[in-house]
């Protein structure tokens, strides 16, 4: 009876290790491949906002 419980615990541990490895690979892939794309998108948005803000004539707004 004791040997069967040991095998079940070992099997559970193996599943946990495999699942952890898969999650680790997913996180690595997300950081490696998706991270730069998100960073570029945020930089493009930032540049568009700065360009739009530079076009505002604040002296005209203050005079009103």
TAJOVEN-V582365 format. One record per run of one state. SS is the DSSP state (hx for helix, st for strand, lp for the rest). FROM is the first residue (numbers start at 1). TO is the last residue. If there is no record, write none. Layout:
SS,FROM,TO  SS,FROM,TO
This chain:
lp,1,1  hx,2,54  lp,55,57  hx,58,63  lp,64,64
